[in-house]
Amino acid sequence: MLIKLLVVFMLLLILSSLGSGLVFMIRDRGQGRRTAKALTVRVALSAALFILLMLAYATGLLAPHGL
């Protein structure tokens, strides 16, 4: 259960980083570095989430289920 909450929390962090990148892009009109930093954070969080999911699957914390 804890791993599922962690996945949801990381997804919320990814969405907030994506939203902040959009806000910075609109405010700075492409002149600042804040947009690139926000999107870099988003990519790093996405990669970390992917690694977390693979580790959780490998250790048995998450298991696929049939629909």
mmCIF file of the N, C-alpha and C atoms, coordinates in Angstrom:
data_MODEL
# 
_entry.id   MODEL 
# 
loop_
_atom_site.group_PDB 
_atom_site.id 
_atom_site.type_symbol 
_atom_site.label_atom_id 
_atom_site.label_alt_id 
_atom_site.label_comp_id 
_atom_site.label_asym_id 
_atom_site.label_entity_id 
_atom_site.label_seq_id 
_atom_site.pdbx_PDB_ins_code 
_atom_site.Cartn_x 
_atom_site.Cartn_y 
_atom_site.Cartn_z 
_atom_site.occupancy 
_atom_site.B_iso_or_equiv 
_atom_site.pdbx_formal_charge 
_atom_site.auth_seq_id 
_atom_site.auth_comp_id 
_atom_site.auth_asym_id 
_atom_site.auth_atom_id 
_atom_site.pdbx_PDB_model_num 
ATOM 1   N N  . MET A 1 1  ? 0.825  -1.197 0.000   1.00 0.00 ? 1  MET A N  1 
ATOM 2   C CA . MET A 1 1  ? 0.000  0.000  0.000   1.00 0.00 ? 1  MET A CA 1 
ATOM 3   C C  . MET A 1 1  ? 0.870  1.263  0.000   1.00 0.00 ? 1  MET A C  1 
ATOM 4   N N  . LEU A 1 2  ? 1.969  1.204  0.727   1.00 0.00 ? 2  LEU A N  1 
ATOM 5   C CA . LEU A 1 2  ? 2.853  2.368  0.811   1.00 0.00 ? 2  LEU A CA 1 
ATOM 6   C C  . LEU A 1 2  ? 3.463  2.697  -0.545  1.00 0.00 ? 2  LEU A C  1 
ATOM 7   N N  . ILE A 1 3  ? 3.801  1.665  -1.300  1.00 0.00 ? 3  ILE A N  1 
ATOM 8   C CA . ILE A 1 3  ? 4.412  1.904  -2.610  1.00 0.00 ? 3  ILE A CA 1 
ATOM 9   C C  . ILE A 1 3  ? 3.417  2.580  -3.555  1.00 0.00 ? 3  ILE A C  1 
ATOM 10  N N  . LYS A 1 4  ? 2.151  2.226  -3.450  1.00 0.00 ? 4  LYS A N  1 
ATOM 11  C CA . LYS A 1 4  ? 1.136  2.839  -4.295  1.00 0.00 ? 4  LYS A CA 1 
ATOM 12  C C  . LYS A 1 4  ? 0.960  4.316  -3.954  1.00 0.00 ? 4  LYS A C  1 
ATOM 13  N N  . LEU A 1 5  ? 1.017  4.640  -2.674  1.00 0.00 ? 5  LEU A N  1 
ATOM 14  C CA . LEU A 1 5  ? 0.937  6.046  -2.263  1.00 0.00 ? 5  LEU A CA 1 
ATOM 15  C C  . LEU A 1 5  ? 2.151  6.826  -2.752  1.00 0.00 ? 5  LEU A C  1 
ATOM 16  N N  . LEU A 1 6  ? 3.311  6.190  -2.725  1.00 0.00 ? 6  LEU A N  1 
ATOM 17  C CA . LEU A 1 6  ? 4.528  6.836  -3.218  1.00 0.00 ? 6  LEU A CA 1 
ATOM 18  C C  . LEU A 1 6  ? 4.439  7.103  -4.715  1.00 0.00 ? 6  LEU A C  1 
ATOM 19  N N  . VAL A 1 7  ? 3.871  6.167  -5.460  1.00 0.00 ? 7  VAL A N  1 
ATOM 20  C CA . VAL A 1 7  ? 3.706  6.345  -6.907  1.00 0.00 ? 7  VAL A CA 1 
ATOM 21  C C  . VAL A 1 7  ? 2.753  7.501  -7.186  1.00 0.00 ? 7  VAL A C  1 
ATOM 22  N N  . VAL A 1 8  ? 1.646  7.562  -6.469  1.00 0.00 ? 8  VAL A N  1 
ATOM 23  C CA . VAL A 1 8  ? 0.682  8.653  -6.656  1.00 0.00 ? 8  VAL A CA 1 
ATOM 24  C C  . VAL A 1 8  ? 1.315  9.987  -6.287  1.00 0.00 ? 8  VAL A C  1 
ATOM 25  N N  . PHE A 1 9  ? 2.090  10.019 -5.207  1.00 0.00 ? 9  PHE A N  1 
ATOM 26  C CA . PHE A 1 9  ? 2.767  11.249 -4.789  1.00 0.00 ? 9  PHE A CA 1 
ATOM 27  C C  . PHE A 1 9  ? 3.759  11.708 -5.848  1.00 0.00 ? 9  PHE A C  1 
ATOM 28  N N  . MET A 1 10 ? 4.511  10.775 -6.412  1.00 0.00 ? 10 MET A N  1 
ATOM 29  C CA . MET A 1 10 ? 5.473  11.146 -7.454  1.00 0.00 ? 10 MET A CA 1 
ATOM 30  C C  . MET A 1 10 ? 4.762  11.635 -8.714  1.00 0.00 ? 10 MET A C  1 
ATOM 31  N N  . LEU A 1 11 ? 3.624  11.024 -9.043  1.00 0.00 ? 11 LEU A N  1 
ATOM 32  C CA . LEU A 1 11 ? 2.860  11.506 -10.195 1.00 0.00 ? 11 LEU A CA 1 
ATOM 33  C C  . LEU A 1 11 ? 2.365  12.934 -9.967  1.00 0.00 ? 11 LEU A C  1 
ATOM 34  N N  . LEU A 1 12 ? 1.949  13.237 -8.740  1.00 0.00 ? 12 LEU A N  1 
ATOM 35  C CA . LEU A 1 12 ? 1.526  14.601 -8.424  1.00 0.00 ? 12 LEU A CA 1 
ATOM 36  C C  . LEU A 1 12 ? 2.695  15.577 -8.524  1.00 0.00 ? 12 LEU A C  1 
ATOM 37  N N  . LEU A 1 13 ? 3.872  15.154 -8.092  1.00 0.00 ? 13 LEU A N  1 
ATOM 38  C CA . LEU A 1 13 ? 5.061  16.002 -8.225  1.00 0.00 ? 13 LEU A CA 1 
ATOM 39  C C  . LEU A 1 13 ? 5.392  16.246 -9.696  1.00 0.00 ? 13 LEU A C  1 
ATOM 40  N N  . ILE A 1 14 ? 5.263  15.224 -10.520 1.00 0.00 ? 14 ILE A N  1 
ATOM 41  C CA . ILE A 1 14 ? 5.534  15.364 -11.945 1.00 0.00 ? 14 ILE A CA 1 
ATOM 42  C C  . ILE A 1 14 ? 4.559  16.346 -12.575 1.00 0.00 ? 14 ILE A C  1 
ATOM 43  N N  . LEU A 1 15 ? 3.278  16.223 -12.230 1.00 0.00 ? 15 LEU A N  1 
ATOM 44  C CA . LEU A 1 15 ? 2.280  17.143 -12.783 1.00 0.00 ? 15 LEU A CA 1 
ATOM 45  C C  . LEU A 1 15 ? 2.503  18.577 -12.311 1.00 0.00 ? 15 LEU A C  1 
ATOM 46  N N  . SER A 1 16 ? 2.893  18.750 -11.048 1.00 0.00 ? 16 SER A N  1 
ATOM 47  C CA . SER A 1 16 ? 3.140  20.109 -10.566 1.00 0.00 ? 16 SER A CA 1 
ATOM 48  C C  . SER A 1 16 ? 4.369  20.720 -11.237 1.00 0.00 ? 16 SER A C  1 
ATOM 49  N N  . SER A 1 17 ? 5.382  19.909 -11.500 1.00 0.00 ? 17 SER A N  1 
ATOM 50  C CA . SER A 1 17 ? 6.563  20.407 -12.205 1.00 0.00 ? 17 SER A CA 1 
ATOM 51  C C  . SER A 1 17 ? 6.213  20.788 -13.636 1.00 0.00 ? 17 SER A C  1 
ATOM 52  N N  . LEU A 1 18 ? 5.375  19.994 -14.270 1.00 0.00 ? 18 LEU A N  1 
ATOM 53  C CA . LEU A 1 18 ? 4.934  20.307 -15.621 1.00 0.00 ? 18 LEU A CA 1 
ATOM 54  C C  . LEU A 1 18 ? 4.126  21.605 -15.637 1.00 0.00 ? 18 LEU A C  1 
ATOM 55  N N  . GLY A 1 19 ? 3.259  21.775 -14.653 1.00 0.00 ? 19 GLY A N  1 
ATOM 56  C CA . GLY A 1 19 ? 2.471  23.009 -14.559 1.00 0.00 ? 19 GLY A CA 1 
ATOM 57  C C  . GLY A 1 19 ? 3.335  24.222 -14.293 1.00 0.00 ? 19 GLY A C  1 
ATOM 58  N N  . SER A 1 20 ? 4.332  24.084 -13.429 1.00 0.00 ? 20 SER A N  1 
ATOM 59  C CA . SER A 1 20 ? 5.204  25.224 -13.155 1.00 0.00 ? 20 SER A CA 1 
ATOM 60  C C  . SER A 1 20 ? 6.028  25.580 -14.392 1.00 0.00 ? 20 SER A C  1 
ATOM 61  N N  . GLY A 1 21 ? 6.419  24.578 -15.167 1.00 0.00 ? 21 GLY A N  1 
ATOM 62  C CA . GLY A 1 21 ? 7.126  24.852 -16.412 1.00 0.00 ? 21 GLY A CA 1 
ATOM 63  C C  . GLY A 1 21 ? 6.259  25.645 -17.375 1.00 0.00 ? 21 GLY A C  1 
ATOM 64  N N  . LEU A 1 22 ? 4.976  25.310 -17.433 1.00 0.00 ? 22 LEU A N  1 
ATOM 65  C CA . LEU A 1 22 ? 4.050  26.052 -18.288 1.00 0.00 ? 22 LEU A CA 1 
ATOM 66  C C  . LEU A 1 22 ? 3.903  27.495 -17.820 1.00 0.00 ? 22 LEU A C  1 
ATOM 67  N N  . VAL A 1 23 ? 3.762  27.688 -16.515 1.00 0.00 ? 23 VAL A N  1 
ATOM 68  C CA . VAL A 1 23 ? 3.627  29.045 -15.969 1.00 0.00 ? 23 VAL A CA 1 
ATOM 69  C C  . VAL A 1 23 ? 4.890  29.860 -16.242 1.00 0.00 ? 23 VAL A C  1 
ATOM 70  N N  . PHE A 1 24 ? 6.049  29.259 -16.027 1.00 0.00 ? 24 PHE A N  1 
ATOM 71  C CA . PHE A 1 24 ? 7.301  29.981 -16.274 1.00 0.00 ? 24 PHE A CA 1 
ATOM 72  C C  . PHE A 1 24 ? 7.468  30.307 -17.748 1.00 0.00 ? 24 PHE A C  1 
ATOM 73  N N  . MET A 1 25 ? 7.030  29.405 -18.625 1.00 0.00 ? 25 MET A N  1 
ATOM 74  C CA . MET A 1 25 ? 7.141  29.647 -20.056 1.00 0.00 ? 25 MET A CA 1 
ATOM 75  C C  . MET A 1 25 ? 6.267  30.832 -20.469 1.00 0.00 ? 25 MET A C  1 
ATOM 76  N N  . ILE A 1 26 ? 5.093  30.933 -19.880 1.00 0.00 ? 26 ILE A N  1 
ATOM 77  C CA . ILE A 1 26 ? 4.190  32.035 -20.206 1.00 0.00 ? 26 ILE A CA 1 
ATOM 78  C C  . ILE A 1 26 ? 4.704  33.357 -19.629 1.00 0.00 ? 26 ILE A C  1 
ATOM 79  N N  . ARG A 1 27 ? 5.161  33.330 -18.382 1.00 0.00 ? 27 ARG A N  1 
ATOM 80  C CA . ARG A 1 27 ? 5.614  34.563 -17.731 1.00 0.00 ? 27 ARG A CA 1 
ATOM 81  C C  . ARG A 1 27 ? 6.920  35.098 -18.309 1.00 0.00 ? 27 ARG A C  1 
ATOM 82  N N  . ASP A 1 28 ? 7.869  34.203 -18.556 1.00 0.00 ? 28 ASP A N  1 
ATOM 83  C CA . ASP A 1 28 ? 9.195  34.645 -18.997 1.00 0.00 ? 28 ASP A CA 1 
ATOM 84  C C  . ASP A 1 28 ? 9.288  34.832 -20.505 1.00 0.00 ? 28 ASP A C  1 
ATOM 85  N N  . ARG A 1 29 ? 8.304  34.380 -21.238 1.00 0.00 ? 29 ARG A N  1 
ATOM 86  C CA . ARG A 1 29 ? 8.264  34.468 -22.696 1.00 0.00 ? 29 ARG A CA 1 
ATOM 87  C C  . ARG A 1 29 ? 9.505  33.864 -23.353 1.00 0.00 ? 29 ARG A C  1 
ATOM 88  N N  . GLY A 1 30 ? 9.963  32.769 -22.778 1.00 0.00 ? 30 GLY A N  1 
ATOM 89  C CA . GLY A 1 30 ? 11.095 32.056 -23.369 1.00 0.00 ? 30 GLY A CA 1 
ATOM 90  C C  . GLY A 1 30 ? 12.446 32.672 -23.096 1.00 0.00 ? 30 GLY A C  1 
ATOM 91  N N  . GLN A 1 31 ? 12.534 33.686 -22.254 1.00 0.00 ? 31 GLN A N  1 
ATOM 92  C CA . GLN A 1 31 ? 13.804 34.360 -22.004 1.00 0.00 ? 31 GLN A CA 1 
ATOM 93  C C  . GLN A 1 31 ? 14.521 33.833 -20.760 1.00 0.00 ? 31 GLN A C  1 
ATOM 94  N N  . GLY A 1 32 ? 13.804 33.190 -19.855 1.00 0.00 ? 32 GLY A N  1 
ATOM 95  C CA . GLY A 1 32 ? 14.419 32.745 -18.602 1.00 0.00 ? 32 GLY A CA 1 
ATOM 96  C C  . GLY A 1 32 ? 14.842 31.291 -18.656 1.00 0.00 ? 32 GLY A C  1 
ATOM 97  N N  . ARG A 1 33 ? 15.509 30.877 -17.591 1.00 0.00 ? 33 ARG A N  1 
ATOM 98  C CA . ARG A 1 33 ? 15.982 29.503 -17.487 1.00 0.00 ? 33 ARG A CA 1 
ATOM 99  C C  . ARG A 1 33 ? 15.065 28.672 -16.595 1.00 0.00 ? 33 ARG A C  1 
ATOM 100 N N  . ARG A 1 34 ? 14.065 29.295 -16.001 1.00 0.00 ? 34 ARG A N  1 
ATOM 101 C CA . ARG A 1 34 ? 13.207 28.577 -15.064 1.00 0.00 ? 34 ARG A CA 1 
ATOM 102 C C  . ARG A 1 34 ? 12.406 27.482 -15.758 1.00 0.00 ? 34 ARG A C  1 
ATOM 103 N N  . THR A 1 35 ? 12.002 27.698 -16.990 1.00 0.00 ? 35 THR A N  1 
ATOM 104 C CA . THR A 1 35 ? 11.243 26.688 -17.722 1.00 0.00 ? 35 THR A CA 1 
ATOM 105 C C  . THR A 1 35 ? 12.085 25.440 -17.931 1.00 0.00 ? 35 THR A C  1 
ATOM 106 N N  . ALA A 1 36 ? 13.308 25.619 -18.345 1.00 0.00 ? 36 ALA A N  1 
ATOM 107 C CA . ALA A 1 36 ? 14.195 24.474 -18.580 1.00 0.00 ? 36 ALA A CA 1 
ATOM 108 C C  . ALA A 1 36 ? 14.471 23.725 -17.282 1.00 0.00 ? 36 ALA A C  1 
ATOM 109 N N  . LYS A 1 37 ? 14.636 24.446 -16.174 1.00 0.00 ? 37 LYS A N  1 
ATOM 110 C CA . LYS A 1 37 ? 14.871 23.794 -14.890 1.00 0.00 ? 37 LYS A CA 1 
ATOM 111 C C  . LYS A 1 37 ? 13.653 22.993 -14.457 1.00 0.00 ? 37 LYS A C  1 
ATOM 112 N N  . ALA A 1 38 ? 12.453 23.563 -14.627 1.00 0.00 ? 38 ALA A N  1 
ATOM 113 C CA . ALA A 1 38 ? 11.230 22.860 -14.238 1.00 0.00 ? 38 ALA A CA 1 
ATOM 114 C C  . ALA A 1 38 ? 11.039 21.601 -15.078 1.00 0.00 ? 38 ALA A C  1 
ATOM 115 N N  . LEU A 1 39 ? 11.331 21.682 -16.349 1.00 0.00 ? 39 LEU A N  1 
ATOM 116 C CA . LEU A 1 39 ? 11.173 20.514 -17.205 1.00 0.00 ? 39 LEU A CA 1 
ATOM 117 C C  . LEU A 1 39 ? 12.271 19.480 -16.955 1.00 0.00 ? 39 LEU A C  1 
ATOM 118 N N  . THR A 1 40 ? 13.441 19.929 -16.565 1.00 0.00 ? 40 THR A N  1 
ATOM 119 C CA . THR A 1 40 ? 14.502 19.003 -16.187 1.00 0.00 ? 40 THR A CA 1 
ATOM 120 C C  . THR A 1 40 ? 14.114 18.232 -14.930 1.00 0.00 ? 40 THR A C  1 
ATOM 121 N N  . VAL A 1 41 ? 13.513 18.934 -13.989 1.00 0.00 ? 41 VAL A N  1 
ATOM 122 C CA . VAL A 1 41 ? 13.024 18.275 -12.771 1.00 0.00 ? 41 VAL A CA 1 
ATOM 123 C C  . VAL A 1 41 ? 11.961 17.246 -13.129 1.00 0.00 ? 41 VAL A C  1 
ATOM 124 N N  . ARG A 1 42 ? 11.088 17.585 -14.064 1.00 0.00 ? 42 ARG A N  1 
ATOM 125 C CA . ARG A 1 42 ? 10.034 16.661 -14.470 1.00 0.00 ? 42 ARG A CA 1 
ATOM 126 C C  . ARG A 1 42 ? 10.615 15.399 -15.089 1.00 0.00 ? 42 ARG A C  1 
ATOM 127 N N  . VAL A 1 43 ? 11.603 15.559 -15.938 1.00 0.00 ? 43 VAL A N  1 
ATOM 128 C CA . VAL A 1 43 ? 12.230 14.395 -16.567 1.00 0.00 ? 43 VAL A CA 1 
ATOM 129 C C  . VAL A 1 43 ? 12.935 13.543 -15.518 1.00 0.00 ? 43 VAL A C  1 
ATOM 130 N N  . ALA A 1 44 ? 13.609 14.169 -14.575 1.00 0.00 ? 44 ALA A N  1 
ATOM 131 C CA . ALA A 1 44 ? 14.299 13.422 -13.515 1.00 0.00 ? 44 ALA A CA 1 
ATOM 132 C C  . ALA A 1 44 ? 13.295 12.664 -12.644 1.00 0.00 ? 44 ALA A C  1 
ATOM 133 N N  . LEU A 1 45 ? 12.183 13.300 -12.312 1.00 0.00 ? 45 LEU A N  1 
ATOM 134 C CA . LEU A 1 45 ? 11.155 12.632 -11.517 1.00 0.00 ? 45 LEU A CA 1 
ATOM 135 C C  . LEU A 1 45 ? 10.533 11.474 -12.293 1.00 0.00 ? 45 LEU A C  1 
ATOM 136 N N  . SER A 1 46 ? 10.326 11.643 -13.577 1.00 0.00 ? 46 SER A N  1 
ATOM 137 C CA . SER A 1 46 ? 9.763  10.572 -14.393 1.00 0.00 ? 46 SER A CA 1 
ATOM 138 C C  . SER A 1 46 ? 10.719 9.381  -14.457 1.00 0.00 ? 46 SER A C  1 
ATOM 139 N N  . ALA A 1 47 ? 11.997 9.654  -14.609 1.00 0.00 ? 47 ALA A N  1 
ATOM 140 C CA . ALA A 1 47 ? 12.988 8.577  -14.640 1.00 0.00 ? 47 ALA A CA 1 
ATOM 141 C C  . ALA A 1 47 ? 13.050 7.870  -13.282 1.00 0.00 ? 47 ALA A C  1 
ATOM 142 N N  . ALA A 1 48 ? 12.993 8.640  -12.199 1.00 0.00 ? 48 ALA A N  1 
ATOM 143 C CA . ALA A 1 48 ? 13.009 8.053  -10.860 1.00 0.00 ? 48 ALA A CA 1 
ATOM 144 C C  . ALA A 1 48 ? 11.768 7.194  -10.625 1.00 0.00 ? 48 ALA A C  1 
ATOM 145 N N  . LEU A 1 49 ? 10.623 7.649  -11.107 1.00 0.00 ? 49 LEU A N  1 
ATOM 146 C CA . LEU A 1 49 ? 9.397  6.862  -10.967 1.00 0.00 ? 49 LEU A CA 1 
ATOM 147 C C  . LEU A 1 49 ? 9.504  5.559  -11.751 1.00 0.00 ? 49 LEU A C  1 
ATOM 148 N N  . PHE A 1 50 ? 10.052 5.616  -12.948 1.00 0.00 ? 50 PHE A N  1 
ATOM 149 C CA . PHE A 1 50 ? 10.221 4.404  -13.754 1.00 0.00 ? 50 PHE A CA 1 
ATOM 150 C C  . PHE A 1 50 ? 11.126 3.403  -13.042 1.00 0.00 ? 50 PHE A C  1 
ATOM 151 N N  . ILE A 1 51 ? 12.231 3.890  -12.496 1.00 0.00 ? 51 ILE A N  1 
ATOM 152 C CA . ILE A 1 51 ? 13.152 3.014  -11.769 1.00 0.00 ? 51 ILE A CA 1 
ATOM 153 C C  . ILE A 1 51 ? 12.482 2.440  -10.530 1.00 0.00 ? 51 ILE A C  1 
ATOM 154 N N  . LEU A 1 52 ? 11.721 3.270  -9.822  1.00 0.00 ? 52 LEU A N  1 
ATOM 155 C CA . LEU A 1 52 ? 10.997 2.809  -8.640  1.00 0.00 ? 52 LEU A CA 1 
ATOM 156 C C  . LEU A 1 52 ? 10.003 1.707  -9.002  1.00 0.00 ? 52 LEU A C  1 
ATOM 157 N N  . LEU A 1 53 ? 9.287  1.880  -10.103 1.00 0.00 ? 53 LEU A N  1 
ATOM 158 C CA . LEU A 1 53 ? 8.323  0.870  -10.524 1.00 0.00 ? 53 LEU A CA 1 
ATOM 159 C C  . LEU A 1 53 ? 9.016  -0.435 -10.903 1.00 0.00 ? 53 LEU A C  1 
ATOM 160 N N  . MET A 1 54 ? 10.149 -0.344 -11.577 1.00 0.00 ? 54 MET A N  1 
ATOM 161 C CA . MET A 1 54 ? 10.880 -1.549 -11.945 1.00 0.00 ? 54 MET A CA 1 
ATOM 162 C C  . MET A 1 54 ? 11.420 -2.271 -10.708 1.00 0.00 ? 54 MET A C  1 
ATOM 163 N N  . LEU A 1 55 ? 11.937 -1.509 -9.751  1.00 0.00 ? 55 LEU A N  1 
ATOM 164 C CA . LEU A 1 55 ? 12.431 -2.123 -8.513  1.00 0.00 ? 55 LEU A CA 1 
ATOM 165 C C  . LEU A 1 55 ? 11.298 -2.740 -7.695  1.00 0.00 ? 55 LEU A C  1 
ATOM 166 N N  . ALA A 1 56 ? 10.170 -2.064 -7.642  1.00 0.00 ? 56 ALA A N  1 
ATOM 167 C CA . ALA A 1 56 ? 9.028  -2.593 -6.900  1.00 0.00 ? 56 ALA A CA 1 
ATOM 168 C C  . ALA A 1 56 ? 8.507  -3.869 -7.541  1.00 0.00 ? 56 ALA A C  1 
ATOM 169 N N  . TYR A 1 57 ? 8.513  -3.917 -8.857  1.00 0.00 ? 57 TYR A N  1 
ATOM 170 C CA . TYR A 1 57 ? 8.088  -5.131 -9.554  1.00 0.00 ? 57 TYR A CA 1 
ATOM 171 C C  . TYR A 1 57 ? 9.091  -6.265 -9.313  1.00 0.00 ? 57 TYR A C  1 
ATOM 172 N N  . ALA A 1 58 ? 10.375 -5.949 -9.363  1.00 0.00 ? 58 ALA A N  1 
ATOM 173 C CA . ALA A 1 58 ? 11.412 -6.967 -9.197  1.00 0.00 ? 58 ALA A CA 1 
ATOM 174 C C  . ALA A 1 58 ? 11.405 -7.552 -7.782  1.00 0.00 ? 58 ALA A C  1 
ATOM 175 N N  . THR A 1 59 ? 11.076 -6.732 -6.791  1.00 0.00 ? 59 THR A N  1 
ATOM 176 C CA . THR A 1 59 ? 11.058 -7.213 -5.410  1.00 0.00 ? 59 THR A CA 1 
ATOM 177 C C  . THR A 1 59 ? 9.713  -7.792 -5.006  1.00 0.00 ? 59 THR A C  1 
ATOM 178 N N  . GLY A 1 60 ? 8.718  -7.667 -5.860  1.00 0.00 ? 60 GLY A N  1 
ATOM 179 C CA . GLY A 1 60 ? 7.414  -8.238 -5.553  1.00 0.00 ? 60 GLY A CA 1 
ATOM 180 C C  . GLY A 1 60 ? 6.464  -7.303 -4.833  1.00 0.00 ? 60 GLY A C  1 
ATOM 181 N N  . LEU A 1 61 ? 6.832  -6.053 -4.666  1.00 0.00 ? 61 LEU A N  1 
ATOM 182 C CA . LEU A 1 61 ? 5.947  -5.104 -3.997  1.00 0.00 ? 61 LEU A CA 1 
ATOM 183 C C  . LEU A 1 61 ? 4.755  -4.735 -4.873  1.00 0.00 ? 61 LEU A C  1 
ATOM 184 N N  . LEU A 1 62 ? 4.959  -4.733 -6.181  1.00 0.00 ? 62 LEU A N  1 
ATOM 185 C CA . LEU A 1 62 ? 3.882  -4.513 -7.140  1.00 0.00 ? 62 LEU A CA 1 
ATOM 186 C C  . LEU A 1 62 ? 3.781  -5.735 -8.034  1.00 0.00 ? 62 LEU A C  1 
ATOM 187 N N  . ALA A 1 63 ? 2.564  -6.115 -8.315  1.00 0.00 ? 63 ALA A N  1 
ATOM 188 C CA . ALA A 1 63 ? 2.350  -7.265 -9.197  1.00 0.00 ? 63 ALA A CA 1 
ATOM 189 C C  . ALA A 1 63 ? 1.312  -6.893 -10.238 1.00 0.00 ? 63 ALA A C  1 
ATOM 190 N N  . PRO A 1 64 ? 1.528  -7.298 -11.481 1.00 0.00 ? 64 PRO A N  1 
ATOM 191 C CA . PRO A 1 64 ? 0.525  -7.024 -12.503 1.00 0.00 ? 64 PRO A CA 1 
ATOM 192 C C  . PRO A 1 64 ? -0.719 -7.868 -12.264 1.00 0.00 ? 64 PRO A C  1 
ATOM 193 N N  . HIS A 1 65 ? -1.829 -7.360 -12.744 1.00 0.00 ? 65 HIS A N  1 
ATOM 194 C CA . HIS A 1 65 ? -3.070 -8.108 -12.594 1.00 0.00 ? 65 HIS A CA 1 
ATOM 195 C C  . HIS A 1 65 ? -3.797 -8.108 -13.934 1.00 0.00 ? 65 HIS A C  1 
ATOM 196 N N  . GLY A 1 66 ? -4.544 -9.142 -14.155 1.00 0.00 ? 66 GLY A N  1 
ATOM 197 C CA . GLY A 1 66 ? -5.297 -9.237 -15.401 1.00 0.00 ? 66 GLY A CA 1 
ATOM 198 C C  . GLY A 1 66 ? -6.599 -8.467 -15.319 1.00 0.00 ? 66 GLY A C  1 
ATOM 199 N N  . LEU A 1 67 ? -6.962 -7.877 -16.413 1.00 0.00 ? 67 LEU A N  1 
ATOM 200 C CA . LEU A 1 67 ? -8.231 -7.166 -16.433 1.00 0.00 ? 67 LEU A CA 1 
ATOM 201 C C  . LEU A 1 67 ? -9.248 -8.114 -16.910 1.00 0.00 ? 67 LEU A C  1 
# 
